[in-house]
Amino acid sequence: MLFISYENHSITQGGVVSDRERRRLVTATKRGLRDLRIELAVLNHRVGNRVELRDIDFDCLDVIVRHGPLAPSVLARRVGVHLATMTGILDRLEAGGWITRERLTDDRRRILVRGLPDRQRELLGHFAGMNTAMDELCDHYTDGQLEMIVGFLQRTTEAGRVSSADLGISPAD
């Protein structure tokens, strides 16, 4: 669940916003982020069911494809699971044809995990509706507005990453 609380600093572009209106806007932003998180989780869960991927497997695959190739220990830290749990996740992803494990030539004990392109194309097909909807939504914004949205999303992502790191891995993970 996403619960965010920020200090009340009003930054406006050409006007004074009352503290009450500012609090309303900040609350609506936080609520919107929580609603988005839920909708994206539902979408990912439904796509995952169609391609027989568990939610955590899907999350790991996304990180591998976007940031890989990665060492399993790096991936485990990034998604917040213990290495032993990661081994099972990677076993399932490899058995499903989603990833490959490659031994490093300079140190045969170390491996990197890489996504396989054929299965990625399959996933893209399941997200076609959302990608089209996002393209249409972005058409309603100017380049400047999109730059502002991108900046907001990047800072929000970093805030989540820092908050997650502050919590660390729980003993149950």
C-alpha positions as CSV (number, residue, x, y, z in Angstrom):
1,M,0.0,0.0,0.0
2,L,1.3,3.5,-0.8
3,F,1.0,6.0,2.0
4,I,2.9,9.2,1.3
5,S,3.1,12.2,3.5
6,Y,4.9,15.4,2.5
7,E,5.5,18.7,4.2
8,N,3.3,21.4,2.8
9,H,5.4,23.6,0.5
10,S,3.3,25.4,-2.1
11,I,5.1,25.8,-5.5
12,T,2.9,27.6,-8.0
13,Q,3.3,29.0,-11.5
14,G,1.6,32.2,-11.4
15,G,-0.7,32.3,-8.4
16,V,-1.1,31.7,-4.7
17,V,-2.8,28.5,-3.7
18,S,-4.4,28.4,-0.3
19,D,-3.1,25.9,2.2
20,R,-6.4,24.1,2.1
21,E,-6.4,23.8,-1.7
22,R,-2.7,22.7,-1.6
23,R,-3.6,19.9,0.9
24,R,-6.5,18.9,-1.3
25,L,-4.3,18.7,-4.4
26,V,-1.5,16.8,-2.6
27,T,-4.1,14.3,-1.1
28,A,-5.6,13.8,-4.6
29,T,-2.2,13.2,-6.0
30,K,-1.4,10.5,-3.4
31,R,-4.8,9.0,-3.9
32,G,-4.2,8.9,-7.6
33,L,-0.9,7.1,-7.2
34,R,-2.5,4.5,-4.9
35,D,-5.3,4.0,-7.4
36,L,-2.8,3.7,-10.2
37,R,-0.8,1.1,-8.2
38,I,-3.8,-1.0,-7.7
39,E,-4.9,-0.8,-11.4
40,L,-1.4,-1.7,-12.6
41,A,-1.2,-4.6,-10.1
42,V,-4.5,-5.9,-11.4
43,L,-3.4,-5.5,-15.1
44,N,-0.1,-7.2,-14.4
45,H,-1.8,-10.0,-12.4
46,R,-4.2,-10.7,-15.3
47,V,-1.4,-10.7,-17.9
48,G,0.6,-12.9,-15.6
49,N,-2.2,-15.4,-15.4
50,R,-2.5,-15.5,-19.2
51,V,1.2,-16.3,-19.5
52,E,1.5,-18.4,-16.3
53,L,3.7,-16.0,-14.3
54,R,3.3,-15.4,-10.6
55,D,3.3,-11.7,-9.6
56,I,6.8,-11.8,-8.1
57,D,8.1,-13.7,-11.1
58,F,6.6,-11.0,-13.4
59,D,8.2,-8.3,-11.3
60,C,11.6,-9.9,-11.5
61,L,11.2,-10.5,-15.3
62,D,10.4,-6.8,-15.8
63,V,13.5,-5.8,-13.8
64,I,15.7,-8.3,-15.8
65,V,14.4,-7.1,-19.2
66,R,14.6,-3.4,-18.3
67,H,17.9,-3.4,-16.4
68,G,19.6,-6.7,-17.3
69,P,21.6,-8.7,-17.7
70,L,21.9,-8.9,-13.9
71,A,23.5,-11.1,-11.3
72,P,20.9,-13.0,-9.2
73,S,22.2,-11.3,-6.0
74,V,21.7,-7.8,-7.6
75,L,18.2,-8.8,-8.7
76,A,17.3,-10.2,-5.3
77,R,18.4,-6.9,-3.6
78,R,16.5,-4.8,-6.2
79,V,13.1,-6.6,-5.7
80,G,13.6,-7.2,-2.0
81,V,13.8,-11.0,-1.7
82,H,16.4,-13.3,-0.2
83,L,18.8,-15.0,-2.7
84,A,17.3,-18.5,-1.8
85,T,13.9,-17.2,-2.9
86,M,15.4,-15.7,-6.0
87,T,16.8,-19.1,-7.0
88,G,13.2,-20.5,-7.1
89,I,12.0,-17.5,-9.1
90,L,14.8,-17.9,-11.6
91,D,14.2,-21.6,-11.9
92,R,10.5,-20.9,-12.8
93,L,11.4,-18.2,-15.3
94,E,14.0,-20.3,-17.0
95,A,11.7,-23.3,-17.2
96,G,9.1,-21.1,-18.8
97,G,11.5,-19.9,-21.4
98,W,11.5,-16.3,-20.1
99,I,15.2,-16.0,-19.2
100,T,18.6,-17.6,-19.6
101,R,21.4,-17.9,-17.1
102,E,24.8,-17.2,-18.6
103,R,28.1,-18.1,-16.9
104,L,30.7,-15.5,-17.0
105,T,33.8,-16.6,-18.9
106,D,36.3,-15.0,-16.4
107,D,34.6,-16.6,-13.4
108,R,32.5,-19.7,-14.1
109,R,31.0,-19.5,-10.6
110,R,29.2,-16.2,-11.4
111,I,26.2,-16.0,-13.7
112,L,24.1,-13.2,-15.3
113,V,20.4,-13.5,-16.0
114,R,19.1,-12.2,-19.3
115,G,15.6,-12.0,-20.7
116,L,14.7,-13.8,-23.9
117,P,13.2,-11.7,-26.7
118,D,10.7,-14.1,-28.1
119,R,8.7,-14.3,-24.9
120,Q,9.0,-10.5,-24.5
121,R,7.1,-10.0,-27.7
122,E,4.4,-12.3,-26.4
123,L,4.1,-10.0,-23.3
124,L,3.9,-6.9,-25.4
125,G,0.9,-8.3,-27.2
126,H,-1.0,-8.6,-23.9
127,F,-0.2,-5.0,-23.0
128,A,-1.2,-3.6,-26.4
129,G,-4.5,-2.2,-25.1
130,M,-2.7,-0.4,-22.3
131,N,0.1,0.9,-24.5
132,T,-2.5,2.3,-27.0
133,A,-4.5,3.9,-24.2
134,M,-1.3,5.5,-22.9
135,D,-0.3,6.8,-26.3
136,E,-3.8,8.4,-26.7
137,L,-3.6,9.9,-23.2
138,C,-0.2,11.4,-23.9
139,D,-1.5,13.0,-27.0
140,H,-3.5,15.3,-24.8
141,Y,-0.4,16.8,-23.2
142,T,2.2,19.2,-24.5
143,D,5.9,18.2,-24.6
144,G,6.5,20.6,-21.6
145,Q,3.7,19.0,-19.6
146,L,5.0,15.5,-20.4
147,E,8.5,16.6,-19.3
148,M,6.9,17.7,-16.0
149,I,5.0,14.4,-15.6
150,V,8.2,12.4,-16.4
151,G,10.1,14.4,-13.7
152,F,7.4,13.9,-11.2
153,L,7.3,10.1,-11.9
154,Q,11.1,9.8,-11.7
155,R,11.2,11.7,-8.3
156,T,8.2,9.6,-7.0
157,T,10.0,6.4,-8.1
158,E,13.2,7.5,-6.3
159,A,11.2,8.3,-3.2
160,G,9.7,4.8,-3.3
161,R,13.1,3.2,-3.8
162,V,14.6,5.2,-0.9
163,S,11.7,4.3,1.4
164,S,11.9,0.7,0.4
165,A,15.7,0.6,1.1
166,D,15.1,2.2,4.5
167,L,12.8,-0.6,5.4
168,G,15.2,-3.3,4.2
169,I,14.4,-6.9,3.7
170,S,12.1,-8.4,6.3
171,P,13.0,-11.7,7.9
172,A,10.0,-13.3,6.2
173,D,11.3,-12.5,2.7
